[in-house]
Every structure is written in structure tokens, then in C-alpha cells.
């Protein structure tokens, strides 16, 4: 049942924690499996590209990795008590890529089964604008993980605000002054806008913390994981 959120908007749906999704996926929930792929396929794709695969090879390997992950039920050995899920996923990915290199398979992954529906064109566009110096696969994976985590927090925030309010405040979340035109667009004073931006930034940080906390087993790791998230953008 919906209710008012701390931002004063109507709650537009419950967003499950990452570990809730992982554990449901481990139990072969199709919806949870799809959510898991949605959350992590792009960091995986970027890692594979940095690993040295061509665009087409990276598409096949990303599809193959998730199919193998799900078909062989690699998730059966994962649990919140074992630490960060992304660490587990990255370990399994590295093993998968090594196995693929050793097998030197020329055929495309998937065994004739329907491929996952993934926006590789969009991912490749994002990959193409990455700094040329950023050639470490793990660093690229972590950066994409950070971007995806922030995007999910931003999406959650958008569900707590009116669409027009969210779009007006979105440019101010990362900092910067409160522009007069934004205040006019929202029909408030600049002082009121500053207060609204302050509350919205605070709520965004809370949602970001929730996203990060969902992927670790120990609450004491949250601060470290937040640091890892922001460190992913350092040069």
C-alpha cells in the first residue's frame, strides 16, 4: 500500500534490495534473474571490452557469461555472509573469460538459444567515450558499477518526486548554485529552492547509501563501499 515518503511524494513502488534479488535469482525466480542481469550486464560488458574483446566478441561473451551463470546455477554458492556480490560476480567473470580463452571457441555463445535483450549499442556508445588511458578492465568494471548504482538511486529518487520537480532539481544534485530560472519554473523563491535542493541532495545520498548497502553483507563495509564508488571516478 502506497504512502508518503520523506520527500513528500507518493511512493511509486517497492524497490527490492540487491541481496533480495540475488537470493530470489538463486531460487530460479525468472523476474529476479532478469533484474540481476539488468543491474550488472553493462559493467560486465565494459570489463570484457577492456579485457581486449572486440565489440562483437564482447556481446557474445556477455550473453554467454549470463547464460552460463544462470544455467549452471553459479548463484547457489553465493550468500550475503560471503561479502560483496560484485566481488563474487567479478571473480566468476574472470574465471569464465579464462576458460573461454583456453577453449578458444570460434562459435558464438548461446547454443542456439534466444539471446538476452540487452542494449549493446547504447553500451558501446558509452564505452567509446571512456578515456583512452582507462585501460584496466577491473577499474572500468568498478566505474560502470558506480554509474549503474548512482542511476538506480536517481531512479528511486525520481519516484518520490513529481516529474516536473525532479527534472528541475536534477541538474543541481551534483552541486552548483540554485539558478533563478529553476526557482521561477517551480514557482518558489531562491531561498525556498535552496532548501529544497538541500533536502533533495540529502535524500539522494540516503538512497545511494541504501543501494550500496544492499550489495554488502556487513554494515561496517558501507562506508568503504561508498568510498570505492566515488574513487571509481578519480583519474
N, C-alpha and C positions, 0 to 999 in steps of 0.2 A: 504493500500500500504506500503511495507516494506521500511525501511530507516536505515541509520547508527545510532547506539546507542552511548552513551557516552563512551563505551568501544571500539568503532571502529569496532564492528562486525555487521553482518546483523541481524535485528530484525526477529525472527522466530515465530511471533505470538503474538497477544494481550492477556495479562493475565488480566481478569476482577477482580475488587476488590471484597472482601468478601461481602460487602453490596450489590453490584450489583447482585451477585449470589443469596444472600438471598432474595432480593426483586423479582427477577425472579422466584425463587422457590416458593415464596408466591403466585405468579400468576400461579402456577402449570406448570412451564416450566420443562419438563422431563429432559432436559440436565442440567439445573441449579440444580435440585433436586439431580441428580447423582453427580454433582460437590460438593454439600454440604455434601453428605454422604462421599465422598472420603476425604474431608478435616477433618471431625470430627469423623468418626467411630472409629478410633483407640484410641483416648483419652477417648471416651465413653467406649470402651471395657476394657481398663485398669482401669477406675474408677469402673466398675462393678465387675471386679476381686478383686480389693482391698476392695470393699464393702462386699465381702465374698462369692461371687458366684463361683461355680466350673467352670472349663473350658467349659464344655458343657452348663451349665446354663448361663454362660456369653455370649456364642454365641447366644443362644435363646433370651436372654434379649436384647442384642444389636440389633439383627434383629427386634425383636418386638418393641423396642423403636422407631426405624426409621420408621417402617411401621405405627405405631400409630401416630407418629409426622406428617407424610405426609397425611395419610388417614383422620385424624381428623382436618387437616389444623391448627395445633397449631401456624403455622407461621403467621396467619392472624393478630395476635396481636403484632407482632414484627416490629420495625422500628428503623432507625438509631438514632432518637431523644431519644430513651429509654436507650441508653448506650451500653455496651459491648454485643456483640452477644453471646460470650461464657458464660457470666454470665446468660443470658436468657436460653441458652441451658442446663446449669448445673442445673438450678432451675427446669426446666421441667423434666430433667432426675431423679432428686431426688424424685419428685412427682410421676413419673412413677414407680420407684422402690418401693416406699412405697405402692402404690396401688397394685403392684404385690404381695408384701409380705402379704398384708391384704387379698387379694383374694385367696392366696395360690393355685394358679393354677398348677396342675400337668402336664397338657398338654403342648406341645411345642407351642411357639408363631408362628403366621403366618397364621393360619386358612386355611391351605392347599394351600396358595398362593406361588408363586415362591419366594424363598428367595433372598436377595440381594447377589451379588457376592463380597464377602469380603475375604481377605487373613487372615483368623483366625490363620492358622498355623504359619504364619510369625509373627503375633501379639503376639501369645503365646510364641514364641521363645524369642521375645524382653522382654515380661513380666517376663519370667523365670530368666532373668539375672538382674532384678532390685534388689537393695539392700533389704535384708530381713527386715531391720529396717524401710523401707519406706512403712509403712502400712496405711497411711492416704489416703483414696480414693480421696479426693479433691486435695491433693498435687500430687498424681500420675497423675490425670487428667491434672493438670496445667503443669507438666513436659512433658507429652506426647504432649500437645498443643504446648509447646515451641519447642519441637523437630520437630513437623509437620510444624510449622511456619518457622523454620530455613530451613527445607528441601525444602519448596516451594520457599524461597528466593534463595536457592542454585540452584534449578532447573531453576529459572528465569535467574540467572547469567550464567548458562551453555548455555543458548540460545543466549547470547550476545557474547560468545567467540567461537573460533574454538575448536572443541572437544579435539584435542591434547594439546592445550594451557590450556584449562580448567582442564584437568586431571593432567597436570604438576603442575599447581598452586594450585589445591585443597588442597594438604597437608599443604600448607603454610598459608591458610586463617585464621587459629586459632592462628597463631603466630609461633615463631621459626625462625631460621636462614635461609637464602637463600642458599641452597646447590649447590655446584659446578656442580654436575651431572644434576641438573634441568636446570641450565644455558646452559650446553652443549646440553641437549636434545632439548632446544628451539633455540639453535644457537645464543645466546646473551651473553653479558658479565655479570658478577656477579652484577656489578653496574646497568646495564640495567634491570636485573632480579629484583633487589631490588625495583627499581622504578615501574616496572610492578606489583609487589606484592602489593606495597603501593596503586596504583591506583585500583587494583582489590579488595583489602580489603575495600577501601573506597566505591566502587560501591556495594559491598556485604552489607555493613552497610546501604547504601541507600535503597537497595531492601528489606532488613529486616525491616527497618522503614516503608516502604510502606505496607508490609504485616501486620504489627502491626496496622498501621493507618487505614487500611481497615476494621478492626474489632471494631473500636470505633467511637462514634458519635461526640465527641468533640476533636478537635486538641490538646487541652490542656492535654488530657489524654494520648497522645502518649508516652511522657517521662515516665510516671508512668507505662504504659503497657510494655514498653521496660525493665524497672526495674523488673517488675513482671516476664518477660520472663527469664532474667538472674538469678533472685532469685530462679527460679524453679530448678536450678541445684545445689544450695547450700545445704550442708549437714545439 
